[in-house]
Amino acid sequence: MRPSPTRGAAAALVLLVALAVAGSAPAGKAGDPRGAQLLVADAGRLLVGAPHSRLAVLPRRSFEAWGAFSPDGTRILASGTNVGFGSPVGRVRLVVLNRDGTGIRPLTTAGAGDEVEGRWSPSGTRIAFTRRADGGSEIALLPGEGGEPRTVVADGRQPAWAPNGRWLAYVSDAAGSPDVYLHSLRTGNDSPVTTDPGAETSPVFSPTGAELVYVTDAHGSRDLALRTLATGATQPLTADPGDELAPIWSPDGSEVGFVAIAPDGTRQLRAVRLAHGEQRVLASAGTRTTGFDWRVVPLGRELLPDMVQRLPANLVVTQWRGRFRLGFDSTVANLGRGELEVHGARHPRVPTMHASQIVTLDGGGTRTYADIGFLRYFTSAEHNHWHFLGYERYELRRPDGSLLVRDRKAGFCFRDNAARRVPRHLPGEPAAPVFVASCRKNEPRALTVTTGSSVGSLDWYPAFFHGQYLDVTNIPAGRYALVHRVNYAFTLRELSYANNTASLGIRIAWPNGRRSAPAVTVVRRCPGRDTC
């Protein structure tokens, strides 16, 4: 919705807004060692580290001018170019990655425009970002794990969330110069916050939601100002001869951090204390440092799994009740730093279990990621036990990538198999199988279950085993891609998502007519790709 250019005294409205947006930031996970960290964007790089320490450069990629920690501090939201997964060359896409730089993946499907300035909502369930296209910009929202965005502000940029997740502050030129506005996600209404001369940009809410800090050039150089929403009172935070950019609140709300540019062009990351205006240096900055995030985050290196999808194998066609089924073997290898461990638990009156992923930390301890999916008990001729849903998917796709047929497999029980291991020994690989239980077999009333795959494990499923097939009865003769995809919903934390897909180029023919089984021939093998 385009912001209204109407200006004037709106104390009552602003007071209501101030009360509505006030709230508190989400608390951290109890028991997890934590510490304050900076996330710095500099010349296409992202750097992470504690204030007053040497910042570590994440694996080099081409990032845009901003990065933001997730609310739980374990992931980073950024914008990158050429990140794979079918990204158009040169297009800037919104991406998410683990805090150590691993596990990068795009959050949106291919589309027009560049996606920048992304920020997670306080709950982590939504993301607001700026989409630039055709010389203009708009603000869009999408689910926290990715998906299709929807536009909420048709003329705006630089979104910032209120602590309760009900309001966005943003910048718009609708009234002729850059000003700060508020957008209600409940009503869709917009109201101006600043009416000062010059340009006001880069708004960010205080941890309580009662104030906004932003950049203003009303007095020549770019300085920081603090606006109390309930009263409209404004106070300057800086008045230096240089420029202050990209404000961010300290984790405890007592300071505002910013990029300080001296008259000679040198840059520092600084913080100003609200109580008395005293400044301090947080870290040195490069000549192209554009912004940073500042948050208390969990510490400790995660030993994440890496579930690698192997190529489909042993293709065979059978007939069942007048239908033709293409069966295949499917194998997933864990080549990561640590085991994949999923724990399920349920209330006795609820048939499904809520799943959590347990991640081991280097040096000891674990970190738990809750609500990553569900487990359900299944009964079949092959086995009767609990299955983790939404783990692997089998598809038949046309040459243009469009979907033709999808499997109906119900779920998976992860399990180590002593006879099926990766040929070479991997760091972190156990001397003996770890996950040997059969997902509470023949225990439909079980309230908990633990399933997993250790480092070096090969999780193998044979053709036709409880849904290991695709129905090809009505498939015309031609060339197709048989695609196997693990962790397709990205619910599990991994080292890499780029190896979660493998495909075969196959040719289907009906040499003896449609009443006889088709002939299926493999013409190409494409590991790591969903097109072949």
N, C-alpha and C positions, 0 to 999 in steps of 0.2 A: 504494500500500500504506500503511495507517495505521501511524504510528510506534509502536513499543512503549513503554509508559509505564514499563517497568522501568528503575530507576536503580541506581546504585551504582558502586563502583570497577571500572573496566574498562580498566586501564592497558595490558594486553596487546592488547586489541582496538583501543584507540586508537593504539597503536604501529603495528599492522598497517595501520590506516587511514592514518596519517601517511606510512608508506612508500609506500602505494599511490597516494595523491593527489599526492605530490611530483612535480614536473616543471618544465619551463621554458616560458615563454610563446613563441608562435611568432615567428619573426624577421620583420623587415620586408623589403620588396622592395629588392634591391640597386640602387643607382644612382638611386633616386627621391629628390629632396630632401624632407627630413622635418623635423618640429618638434613639440614638445609642444603639445597643444591641450586646452582645456576644452570640455565640452558641458554646458550648464546648463539645468535645467528650472525655469521660473519662471512661475507664473500662466498656464498654458496656452501659454506660448511656449517655444521652444528657442533658445538663444544659443550661438554658437561663437566661439572665439578663443583666443589664447595667454594664459598667465598674465601678470598685471600689464599687460594691454592692454585696450582697449575691445572688448567682446564684440559681435559682429554678431548681430542678431536674424534668424532664418530667416523666410522668407515666412510671414505670420501664419496660423496654423491653430489649431484647438482640440486641444491635446495634453494628455495626462495628466501625472502628476507625475514622470516619469522618461524618460531617453533614454540610449542606449548606442551607442558606436562599434562598427562591425564590426571583426573582428580585423585586417583590412588597413587600417582607418581611412578607407575611402572612402565608407562609407554609415552611416546612422544607423537604429537600431531604436528605435521609439517606440510609443506608443498614442495613437490619435486618434479623435475623433468626427466624423461627417458627412464622411468622406473620399471619398465617391463610390463608384463601382464597385458599386453596389447595396447600400451600407451601410444597415442599418436606422437611422432617425433616433434619435439619442441613444445608440446602442450604442457602447461603446468597443472598438475593434478594434486588433489588432497591425498596425503598418504599417512599411514600410521606405522610406527616401528617400535620395537622394544627399546628400553632406555639405553642399552649398550650398542644400539645401531643395527642389531640383527632383526630379522623378521619383518622387513619392510613390505608393505602391500598397499595398493590404491584402495580408496574408500568409495569411489564412484565409478560408474561405467563410463565408457567413452562418450563424449558429448562436446558441444561447442563451448568456447570460453575457457579462461584460466580460473583456477580455484585457489584463492589465497586467504591469508589472515584467519585461519580456522581456529576456533576455540571450543573446547568441550563445555557442556553445561555442567553445573556443580554436581549433578548426580552421575554424569558420564553417559547418560542415555541418549543425548542429542549433541549435534555439532552445528554451530553457526559459522558461516564463512562468507567471504566476498567472492562473487562470480563476476569476472570482467569479460565483456564481450561487446563488440560493435561500438567501441568508444565510451561505453557507460559501465555502470556497476550496479549490482543488486545484492541483497543479502538473502541467503538461502539456508534452510535447515535440512539435516539428514540424520538418520539413526546413528547412534554412537558406534555401531559395528559396521556401518557403511550401508549403501543402498541408493535409492533414487531421491535426490533432493527436491524440495519445494520452495518456491520463492515466498518470502514473508515481507520484504521491503523492496519495492521496485526501483528505488533511487537511493542507494546508501552504500556504505563501506565501513570497515573497521568495527565489526560488532564486538560487544562485550556483555557478558551475562551478569545479571543481578544474582546475588547469592541464593535467592529462592527459586531461580530458574523461570520466573514469570515475566521478566522484562529484559529487553536488550537496549543498551545504549549504542548509538552509532553516529556516524558523520554523514551529512548530506549537504549538497550545494543547492537544494531546492529553492532557498530564499535568496540566492545570488552569491553567497560566499559560504565557506565551510562552517557549519555549526553542529553542535551536539544535540541529538534528539533522543527521546525514549520511545520504544515501541512495546505495546502490551501484547504479549502472545495470547492472552485470553480474549481480548476484544478486537485486536488488530488495529487499535487507534495509535496515533503518533502525537507527540507533543514536544515542542522545543525546550531545551534546557538553557542554552546560551543565546544571548542576543547582543553580545559584545562586538565592538568593532574588530575588524581583522578576521583571522581564521582560527577556529578552535577545532582540534583534532585529537585523535588517540585517547578516547575516554576509557576509563576503567573504574569499576565500582570498588569502594572500600569493602573489607571483609564483612562489615555489618550491613552494607547496602545504604547507609545513611548519607554517604558522600560520593562524589565523583571527582577524580583528578583527571586533568586533561592538559594538552599543550595549547598555548595561546601565543600569538605574535602581536597582541594589541599594543605592546610598548616597544616594538622594533624587533629585537631578537626573540627567539622562541623560548618561552619559559613555562614552568608548571604552575597551574592554579588548582585550588581546591574549592569545590562548590558543595555547600550543604543543601541537600535537596529540600528539606522541610522549610527552610527560611529563604533560600536563594542567596544567602551570604556567600561571598567569594573572597578568598585570601590567596595572595601569591605564596608559592612555596620556594621559588627561586627567582633571582633577579640578577643573573650573571651576564657579563658581556658576550659570552658565547651562547650556544644553543643547547637546550635540554630536550631530548626526544624519548619516545617509547616508554612512558611511565609504567611501573608495575609495583603493586603493593608488596611489602615484606610479608613473610608468613604470619608474623604476629600482629600485623596492622599498625605498628608503631612508626614505620618508615615507608617512604616511597623511593623505589629504585628508578634509575633512568640512565640513558646514554648521554654523557656530557661531551660536547664538542667545544674545545677551546678556540679562541680566535685564530690560532695558528693551525687549526685543523686536527690536532691530536685528540684522541678519544679515550675516555675512561668509563667504566661502569661505576656509578656513584649511588649513594642513598642519602636522602635528607630526612632528618628526624622531625616529626610533626610537632613535638612538644616545644622545641626551641630553635628549629631551623638549622641545626648543626649538620654538616655534611661529612661523609666518609667515603673512602674509595673501597669498592668491593673487588674489583679486578681491573687489570689493564685491558685495553680493547684495540683491535686493529682499525686501520683507517676506513674499513668498510663494514664495521659492526653496525647493525641496524636495530637490534632489539634483543631482549632476553626475558626469560621467565624465571621466577624465584619461588621455590616451594620446598616444604619439608617432605621428603620422599623416603620410601623404604630403601635400606642399604643392603649390600650383599649381592654378589654375582650369582645369577640364576643358572643352574645347570638344566637348560631346556632340552626337551627331545627335538628331534627333527624327523618327521614322518615322511619318508620318501616313497612315492608311488612307483612301483615297478610296472613294466609293460604287461598288458594282458597276454595270457599264454593259453595254449592247449584249447583252441577254439573247436567247438563241435556243435552240430545241429541235430536236434532230436524232435520227434513229433509227440505231442501229448494232447489228447482230446481234440484232435483236429487242428491244433495250433503248432506252429514251428517255433522252436526256441533255440536261440544261439547262446550256448553256455561257454564259460571261460574261467580260467584260474585268475585270481587276483592276489597280489602280494604287496605288502607294505613293510618297509624296513625302517627301523629306528637307528639313524646314523648321527644322533645328536650328542650333546654333552651329558645328558641325564635321561632318566627313565620317564616314560609316559605313565602317570598314575592317576586314575579316576576313581573317586569315592562317591558312592551313592547312599542316600538316606531318605526315609519316608516316614510319614505318620501311618499308623496301622489302618486308618480309614481311607487313605489315599493310595490308589493302585500304582502310581508312578513314583519313582525316586528322583529327587533333585540331585544333580551331579556337580561335583567340585573337582578341580584339578589340583593336585598336590605337587608343587615344584620344589626340588631340593636345592639348597643354597650351598655354594662353595664354602667349605669350612664348617659345615654342619647347619642343622636347622632346616625348616621348610617354610614355604609361603603357600597359602591357599587362595585359589581363585574360585569363588562360589558362583553358583547358578550358571554354569556353562552349558547346560543341557539337561536331558532326562534319561533315565533307564526304565525299561519296562520288561516285565516277564512274558516270555513267549513260549508257546507249546507247539512242537512240530515233531515230525517223524525222526528228524536228525538229532535234535537236542531240545532240552527243556531247561532254560536258564534265563538270567537277566541280560538284556541287551542295552548297550549305549546307542541312542538314536542319533541319526544325522552325522555319521562318521565318514562313510564312503558312498560314492555315487557312480553309477555306470550309465553311460549314454551312447546313443548312436546319433551322429550329427551329419548334416549335409556338407558338401564341400565349402559352402559359404559360411559355415559355423552354426547355422540355425539348428535347433533341437528337433529331432525326429521321434526318438523313442527313449524312454527312461525306465530304469529298473524299478522293482517294487520291494527291494530288500528291506527287511524290517529293522535291522540294527546289527551290532557287533559285540562280541565278547572278546576283549583282548586277552592274550595268553602267551606266555613264553613256551617255546617248543625246543627241547634240547637237540632235536634232530635237524632243526632248521634255523641256522644262524648265518650271519654275514660271514663270508669266507675269511676276511682278514680281521685281526684283533683290533678293537677300537679303544681309545682311552675311556675309562669309565665302564667298560664292559664287565659284568660280573663273572665270576668263575663258574657259576651254576645258575640255572633258571631261577628267577625271582618270583614271577607271577605264574603260579602253577595251578591255582584253583580254577574251577570251571564256572565262575560267576553264579555261585549258589545254585548249582544244578539240583533240580527237583525240589527247590525250596521257594515256592511261589509266595509264601508268607514272610519271607525274610525282610527285615527292616533296614539292613545295610548290606552293601556289597563293595568290594574293592577289585578293580581290574586294571591291567596295565601291560606295558611292553618295555622290557629293559633294553639298554643300549646293545646293539648288535642283533636284536631279535628280528626274525622274519615272520610277520603275521600273514599266514597263507590260507586261502580259502579255495577249494576246488570248484570246478564247473558244476552248476545246478545245486550247489550246497545252500539250501535255505534261501533261495532267491538269486543265485549267481547266474542270471541269464537275462536276455532281452527277447521280447516277442518280435519276430521278424516276418510274421505271416503275411502282412500286407505291404511289405517293403518292396518297391520296384527294383528291377535290376539296375545296378549302377555302382558308383564309387562313393564310399562313406568313411567316416572316422569313428572308430570305437574308442571311446574316451573313458578312462578310469580316473577318479578324482577323490583324494583323501582330504579330510578336514575341510570340506567344500564350503562350510559356513564360517570358517575361521574362528570357531569357538574355542579351540585349544591353542594355548600359547606354544609357539615353536621358534626354532632358530631361523627357519626359512620357510616361506610359502611358495617360493618359485619352483620347487621340485615336487609339488603336491599333485601334479597331473602327468599322465602318460597316455599315449594314444597309438593306435594302429590304423594305418590306411588299409581298408579292406574293399574287396570287390564282391558284390553279391550277384549271382546269376541263377536263372531258373532253367537249366538245360533240359529238364524233363517235364516242364510245365509246372503250374502252380499247385498241382495236387501232390507233387513229390517235393522232398526236402531241397532247399536251395543249396548251391555250391558257394562256399565262402573262402576266398583266397586273400592272404595277407600280401599286400604289395609294397608296404612301407612301414618302418618302425620309427616312432617319434617320441623318445623319452623327454620328459619335461615340457611337453607341449599339448595343448588341447585341440590343435588343428594338425592334420597330417595329409 
